[in-house]
Amino acid sequence: MMETLQNLVPERYLFALGWMIVHAIWQVAGVGLLLWVTLLASRQKSAAFKYRLSISSLVLISMLAMGTF
């Protein structure tokens, strides 16, 4: 399986993908912590607001991953 992947994808992209995954660990933890604190501070807000805030966090995580790659 790995040999097939190495034949299909250039090595520099595999290297970048590996580092993106490593950095995604702390990036997701940071965004999650920020979301948690924000949700605690906005207990009185509507469920729709909290939902949009959570979806925005998922979008931010995706953008961070693409930017890191």
Buried (B, 14 or more C-beta within 10 A) or exposed (E): EEEEEEEEEEEEEBEEBEEBEEBBEEBBEEBEEEBEEBBEEEEEEEEEEBEEBEEEBEEBBEEBBEEBE
